[in-house]
Amino acid sequence: MERARRARWSGGRWVYIGTYGLLNLMTGRNRWQNSHSIKMMIIH
């Protein structure tokens, strides 16, 4: 029971880290344009 819950939590954590890293790569290339478009995507 406890192990399954911990595995699910760490899986979600890795998805979060992967998504965050992808956003960092995208914004790193052309920081101002991409961060602006990402903000627009989040808002809409």
C-alpha distance matrix in Angstrom:
0.0 3.8 5.5 5.3 6.4 8.8 10.1 10.9 12.5 14.5 15.6 17.0 18.6 20.4 21.6 23.0 24.6 26.1 27.5 28.9 30.5 32.1 33.6 34.9 36.6 38.1 39.4 40.6 43.0 45.0 43.4 45.5 45.7 42.1 40.6 42.9 41.8 38.1 38.8 40.6 37.8 35.3 37.8 38.6
3.8 0.0 3.8 5.5 5.2 6.2 8.7 10.0 10.6 12.4 14.3 15.6 16.5 18.5 20.2 21.2 22.6 24.4 26.0 27.0 28.5 30.4 31.8 32.9 34.7 36.4 37.5 38.5 41.2 43.1 41.4 43.5 44.0 40.5 38.8 41.2 40.5 36.7 37.3 39.4 36.7 34.1 36.7 37.9
5.5 3.8 0.0 3.8 5.4 5.1 6.1 8.6 9.8 10.5 12.1 14.3 15.2 16.5 18.4 19.9 20.9 22.4 24.4 25.6 26.7 28.5 30.3 31.2 32.8 34.7 36.0 36.8 39.3 41.5 40.0 42.4 42.8 39.2 37.8 40.4 39.5 35.8 36.7 38.9 36.1 33.7 36.6 37.7
5.3 5.5 3.8 0.0 3.8 5.4 5.1 6.2 8.6 10.0 10.5 12.4 14.2 15.4 16.7 18.4 20.0 21.1 22.7 24.3 25.7 27.1 28.9 30.2 31.7 33.2 34.8 35.8 38.1 40.2 38.9 41.1 41.2 37.5 36.3 38.7 37.6 33.9 34.9 36.7 33.7 31.5 34.4 35.1
6.4 5.2 5.4 3.8 0.0 3.8 5.5 5.2 6.2 8.7 9.9 10.7 12.4 14.4 15.6 16.6 18.4 20.1 21.3 22.6 24.4 26.0 27.3 28.6 30.5 31.9 33.1 34.3 36.9 38.7 37.1 39.1 39.3 35.8 34.2 36.5 35.6 31.8 32.5 34.5 31.7 29.2 31.8 32.9
8.8 6.2 5.1 5.4 3.8 0.0 3.8 5.4 5.0 6.2 8.5 9.9 10.4 12.4 14.3 15.2 16.4 18.3 20.0 20.9 22.3 24.3 25.8 26.7 28.5 30.3 31.4 32.3 35.0 37.0 35.3 37.6 38.1 34.5 33.0 35.6 34.9 31.1 31.9 34.2 31.5 29.1 31.9 33.2
10.1 8.7 6.1 5.1 5.5 3.8 0.0 3.8 5.4 5.2 6.1 8.7 9.8 10.6 12.4 14.2 15.2 16.4 18.4 19.9 20.9 22.6 24.5 25.5 26.9 28.7 30.3 31.1 33.4 35.7 34.4 36.8 37.0 33.3 32.1 34.8 33.8 30.1 31.3 33.4 30.6 28.5 31.6 32.6
10.9 10.0 8.6 6.2 5.2 5.4 3.8 0.0 3.8 5.6 5.0 6.3 8.6 10.0 10.7 12.4 14.3 15.4 16.7 18.4 20.0 21.2 22.8 24.4 25.9 27.3 28.8 30.0 32.3 34.2 32.9 35.0 35.0 31.4 30.1 32.5 31.4 27.7 28.7 30.6 27.7 25.5 28.5 29.3
12.5 10.6 9.8 8.6 6.2 5.0 5.4 3.8 0.0 3.8 5.4 5.2 6.2 8.8 10.0 10.6 12.4 14.3 15.4 16.5 18.3 20.1 21.2 22.5 24.4 25.9 27.0 28.2 30.8 32.6 30.9 33.0 33.4 29.8 28.2 30.7 29.9 26.2 26.9 29.2 26.5 24.1 27.0 28.3
14.5 12.4 10.5 10.0 8.7 6.2 5.2 5.6 3.8 0.0 3.8 5.4 4.8 6.2 8.7 9.7 10.3 12.2 14.1 15.0 16.2 18.2 19.9 20.7 22.4 24.3 25.5 26.3 28.8 31.0 29.5 31.9 32.4 28.8 27.4 30.3 29.6 25.8 27.0 29.4 26.8 24.6 27.8 29.2
15.6 14.3 12.1 10.5 9.9 8.5 6.1 5.0 5.4 3.8 0.0 3.8 5.3 5.2 6.4 8.7 9.9 10.6 12.4 14.3 15.3 16.6 18.6 20.0 21.2 22.8 24.5 25.5 27.7 29.8 28.7 31.1 31.1 27.4 26.4 29.1 28.0 24.3 25.8 27.9 25.0 23.2 26.5 27.4
17.0 15.6 14.3 12.4 10.7 9.9 8.7 6.3 5.2 5.4 3.8 0.0 3.8 5.4 5.1 6.2 8.6 9.8 10.6 12.2 14.2 15.4 16.6 18.3 20.0 21.2 22.6 24.0 26.3 28.1 26.7 28.7 28.8 25.2 23.9 26.3 25.3 21.6 22.7 24.8 22.0 19.9 23.0 24.1
18.6 16.5 15.2 14.2 12.4 10.4 9.8 8.6 6.2 4.8 5.3 3.8 0.0 3.8 5.5 5.0 6.2 8.6 9.9 10.5 12.2 14.2 15.4 16.3 18.3 20.0 21.0 22.0 24.7 26.6 24.9 27.2 27.7 24.2 22.7 25.5 24.9 21.1 22.2 24.8 22.3 20.1 23.4 25.0
20.4 18.5 16.5 15.4 14.4 12.4 10.6 10.0 8.8 6.2 5.2 5.4 3.8 0.0 3.8 5.3 5.0 6.0 8.5 9.7 10.3 12.1 14.1 15.0 16.3 18.3 19.8 20.5 22.8 25.1 23.9 26.5 26.8 23.2 22.2 25.2 24.4 20.8 22.5 24.9 22.3 20.7 24.2 25.5
21.6 20.2 18.4 16.7 15.6 14.3 12.4 10.7 10.0 8.7 6.4 5.1 5.5 3.8 0.0 3.8 5.5 5.1 6.1 8.5 9.8 10.6 12.4 14.2 15.4 16.6 18.4 19.7 21.7 23.7 22.6 25.0 24.8 21.1 20.3 23.0 21.7 18.2 20.0 22.1 19.2 17.7 21.3 22.3
23.0 21.2 19.9 18.4 16.6 15.2 14.2 12.4 10.6 9.7 8.7 6.2 5.0 5.3 3.8 0.0 3.8 5.5 5.2 6.1 8.5 9.9 10.7 12.2 14.3 15.5 16.5 18.0 20.5 22.1 20.5 22.7 22.9 19.3 17.9 20.7 19.9 16.2 17.5 20.0 17.5 15.6 19.0 20.6
24.6 22.6 20.9 20.0 18.4 16.4 15.2 14.3 12.4 10.3 9.9 8.6 6.2 5.0 5.5 3.8 0.0 3.8 5.5 5.1 6.0 8.6 9.9 10.4 12.3 14.3 15.3 16.0 18.6 20.7 19.2 21.8 22.4 18.9 17.7 20.9 20.5 16.9 18.6 21.3 19.2 17.6 21.1 22.9
26.1 24.4 22.4 21.1 20.1 18.3 16.4 15.4 14.3 12.2 10.6 9.8 8.6 6.0 5.1 5.5 3.8 0.0 3.8 5.4 5.1 6.2 8.7 9.8 10.6 12.4 14.3 15.1 17.1 19.4 18.6 21.3 21.4 17.7 17.2 20.4 19.4 16.1 18.4 20.7 18.2 17.4 21.1 22.3
27.5 26.0 24.4 22.7 21.3 20.0 18.4 16.7 15.4 14.1 12.4 10.6 9.9 8.5 6.1 5.2 5.5 3.8 0.0 3.8 5.4 5.1 6.3 8.7 10.0 10.7 12.4 14.0 16.0 17.7 16.7 19.0 18.7 15.0 14.4 17.2 16.0 12.6 14.9 17.1 14.5 13.6 17.4 18.5
28.9 27.0 25.6 24.3 22.6 20.9 19.9 18.4 16.5 15.0 14.3 12.2 10.5 9.7 8.5 6.1 5.1 5.4 3.8 0.0 3.8 5.4 5.2 6.2 8.7 9.9 10.6 11.9 14.6 16.2 14.6 16.9 17.4 13.9 12.7 15.9 15.5 12.0 13.8 16.7 14.9 13.6 17.1 19.0
30.5 28.5 26.7 25.7 24.4 22.3 20.9 20.0 18.3 16.2 15.3 14.2 12.2 10.3 9.8 8.5 6.0 5.1 5.4 3.8 0.0 3.8 5.4 5.0 6.3 8.7 9.9 10.2 12.7 15.0 13.9 17.0 17.5 14.1 13.5 17.1 16.7 13.7 16.1 18.8 17.1 16.5 20.1 21.7
32.1 30.4 28.5 27.1 26.0 24.3 22.6 21.2 20.1 18.2 16.6 15.4 14.2 12.1 10.6 9.9 8.6 6.2 5.1 5.4 3.8 0.0 3.8 5.4 5.1 6.3 8.7 9.7 11.2 13.4 13.0 15.9 15.6 12.0 12.2 15.5 14.4 11.7 14.7 16.9 14.8 14.9 18.6 19.7
33.6 31.8 30.3 28.9 27.3 25.8 24.5 22.8 21.2 19.9 18.6 16.6 15.4 14.1 12.4 10.7 9.9 8.7 6.3 5.2 5.4 3.8 0.0 3.8 5.4 5.1 6.1 8.3 10.3 11.5 10.4 12.8 12.7 9.1 8.7 12.0 11.3 8.4 11.1 13.6 12.1 12.0 15.5 17.0
34.9 32.9 31.2 30.2 28.6 26.7 25.5 24.4 22.5 20.7 20.0 18.3 16.3 15.0 14.2 12.2 10.4 9.8 8.7 6.2 5.0 5.4 3.8 0.0 3.8 5.5 5.2 5.8 8.7 10.5 9.0 12.1 13.0 9.9 9.3 13.0 13.3 10.9 13.1 16.1 15.2 15.0 18.2 20.1
36.6 34.7 32.8 31.7 30.5 28.5 26.9 25.9 24.4 22.4 21.2 20.0 18.3 16.3 15.4 14.3 12.3 10.6 10.0 8.7 6.3 5.1 5.4 3.8 0.0 3.8 5.6 5.0 6.5 9.3 9.3 12.7 13.0 10.0 10.8 14.3 14.0 12.2 15.2 17.5 16.4 17.0 20.3 21.7
38.1 36.4 34.7 33.2 31.9 30.3 28.7 27.3 25.9 24.3 22.8 21.2 20.0 18.3 16.6 15.5 14.3 12.4 10.7 9.9 8.7 6.3 5.1 5.5 3.8 0.0 3.8 5.5 5.8 7.3 7.7 10.5 9.9 6.6 8.2 11.3 10.5 9.2 12.5 14.4 13.4 14.6 17.6 18.7
39.4 37.5 36.0 34.8 33.1 31.4 30.3 28.8 27.0 25.5 24.5 22.6 21.0 19.8 18.4 16.5 15.3 14.3 12.4 10.6 9.9 8.7 6.1 5.2 5.6 3.8 0.0 3.8 5.6 5.7 4.4 7.3 7.9 5.1 5.5 9.0 9.5 8.5 10.9 13.3 13.3 14.1 16.7 18.4
40.6 38.5 36.8 35.8 34.3 32.3 31.1 30.0 28.2 26.3 25.5 24.0 22.0 20.5 19.7 18.0 16.0 15.1 14.0 11.9 10.2 9.7 8.3 5.8 5.0 5.5 3.8 0.0 3.8 5.7 5.1 8.9 10.1 8.3 8.9 12.3 13.1 12.3 14.6 17.1 17.1 17.8 20.5 22.2
43.0 41.2 39.3 38.1 36.9 35.0 33.4 32.3 30.8 28.8 27.7 26.3 24.7 22.8 21.7 20.5 18.6 17.1 16.0 14.6 12.7 11.2 10.3 8.7 6.5 5.8 5.6 3.8 0.0 3.8 5.9 9.2 9.4 8.1 10.1 12.9 13.1 13.2 15.9 17.7 17.7 19.1 21.7 22.9
45.0 43.1 41.5 40.2 38.7 37.0 35.7 34.2 32.6 31.0 29.8 28.1 26.6 25.1 23.7 22.1 20.7 19.4 17.7 16.2 15.0 13.4 11.5 10.5 9.3 7.3 5.7 5.7 3.8 0.0 3.8 6.0 6.0 5.9 8.2 10.2 10.9 11.8 14.1 15.6 16.3 18.0 19.9 21.2
43.4 41.4 40.0 38.9 37.1 35.3 34.4 32.9 30.9 29.5 28.7 26.7 24.9 23.9 22.6 20.5 19.2 18.6 16.7 14.6 13.9 13.0 10.4 9.0 9.3 7.7 4.4 5.1 5.9 3.8 0.0 3.8 5.8 5.5 5.8 8.4 10.1 10.4 12.0 14.1 15.2 16.2 18.1 20.0
45.5 43.5 42.4 41.1 39.1 37.6 36.8 35.0 33.0 31.9 31.1 28.7 27.2 26.5 25.0 22.7 21.8 21.3 19.0 16.9 17.0 15.9 12.8 12.1 12.7 10.5 7.3 8.9 9.2 6.0 3.8 0.0 3.8 5.6 5.4 6.2 8.7 10.1 10.7 12.5 14.4 15.5 16.6 18.6
45.7 44.0 42.8 41.2 39.3 38.1 37.0 35.0 33.4 32.4 31.1 28.8 27.7 26.8 24.8 22.9 22.4 21.4 18.7 17.4 17.5 15.6 12.7 13.0 13.0 9.9 7.9 10.1 9.4 6.0 5.8 3.8 0.0 3.8 5.7 5.3 6.3 8.7 10.1 10.8 12.5 14.5 15.6 16.7
42.1 40.5 39.2 37.5 35.8 34.5 33.3 31.4 29.8 28.8 27.4 25.2 24.2 23.2 21.1 19.3 18.9 17.7 15.0 13.9 14.1 12.0 9.1 9.9 10.0 6.6 5.1 8.3 8.1 5.9 5.5 5.6 3.8 0.0 3.8 5.3 5.1 6.0 8.5 9.7 10.4 12.2 14.1 15.3
40.6 38.8 37.8 36.3 34.2 33.0 32.1 30.1 28.2 27.4 26.4 23.9 22.7 22.2 20.3 17.9 17.7 17.2 14.4 12.7 13.5 12.2 8.7 9.3 10.8 8.2 5.5 8.9 10.1 8.2 5.8 5.4 5.7 3.8 0.0 3.8 5.5 5.1 6.1 8.6 9.8 10.5 12.2 14.3
42.9 41.2 40.4 38.7 36.5 35.6 34.8 32.5 30.7 30.3 29.1 26.3 25.5 25.2 23.0 20.7 20.9 20.4 17.2 15.9 17.1 15.5 12.0 13.0 14.3 11.3 9.0 12.3 12.9 10.2 8.4 6.2 5.3 5.3 3.8 0.0 3.8 5.5 5.2 6.3 8.8 10.0 10.6 12.5
41.8 40.5 39.5 37.6 35.6 34.9 33.8 31.4 29.9 29.6 28.0 25.3 24.9 24.4 21.7 19.9 20.5 19.4 16.0 15.5 16.7 14.4 11.3 13.3 14.0 10.5 9.5 13.1 13.1 10.9 10.1 8.7 6.3 5.1 5.5 3.8 0.0 3.8 5.4 4.9 6.2 8.7 9.8 10.6
38.1 36.7 35.8 33.9 31.8 31.1 30.1 27.7 26.2 25.8 24.3 21.6 21.1 20.8 18.2 16.2 16.9 16.1 12.6 12.0 13.7 11.7 8.4 10.9 12.2 9.2 8.5 12.3 13.2 11.8 10.4 10.1 8.7 6.0 5.1 5.5 3.8 0.0 3.8 5.3 5.0 6.2 8.6 10.0
38.8 37.3 36.7 34.9 32.5 31.9 31.3 28.7 26.9 27.0 25.8 22.7 22.2 22.5 20.0 17.5 18.6 18.4 14.9 13.8 16.1 14.7 11.1 13.1 15.2 12.5 10.9 14.6 15.9 14.1 12.0 10.7 10.1 8.5 6.1 5.2 5.4 3.8 0.0 3.8 5.4 5.1 6.1 8.6
40.6 39.4 38.9 36.7 34.5 34.2 33.4 30.6 29.2 29.4 27.9 24.8 24.8 24.9 22.1 20.0 21.3 20.7 17.1 16.7 18.8 16.9 13.6 16.1 17.5 14.4 13.3 17.1 17.7 15.6 14.1 12.5 10.8 9.7 8.6 6.3 4.9 5.3 3.8 0.0 3.8 5.5 5.1 6.1
37.8 36.7 36.1 33.7 31.7 31.5 30.6 27.7 26.5 26.8 25.0 22.0 22.3 22.3 19.2 17.5 19.2 18.2 14.5 14.9 17.1 14.8 12.1 15.2 16.4 13.4 13.3 17.1 17.7 16.3 15.2 14.4 12.5 10.4 9.8 8.8 6.2 5.0 5.4 3.8 0.0 3.8 5.5 5.4
35.3 34.1 33.7 31.5 29.2 29.1 28.5 25.5 24.1 24.6 23.2 19.9 20.1 20.7 17.7 15.6 17.6 17.4 13.6 13.6 16.5 14.9 12.0 15.0 17.0 14.6 14.1 17.8 19.1 18.0 16.2 15.5 14.5 12.2 10.5 10.0 8.7 6.2 5.1 5.5 3.8 0.0 3.8 5.6
37.8 36.7 36.6 34.4 31.8 31.9 31.6 28.5 27.0 27.8 26.5 23.0 23.4 24.2 21.3 19.0 21.1 21.1 17.4 17.1 20.1 18.6 15.5 18.2 20.3 17.6 16.7 20.5 21.7 19.9 18.1 16.6 15.6 14.1 12.2 10.6 9.8 8.6 6.1 5.1 5.5 3.8 0.0 3.8
38.6 37.9 37.7 35.1 32.9 33.2 32.6 29.3 28.3 29.2 27.4 24.1 25.0 25.5 22.3 20.6 22.9 22.3 18.5 19.0 21.7 19.7 17.0 20.1 21.7 18.7 18.4 22.2 22.9 21.2 20.0 18.6 16.7 15.3 14.3 12.5 10.6 10.0 8.6 6.1 5.4 5.6 3.8 0.0
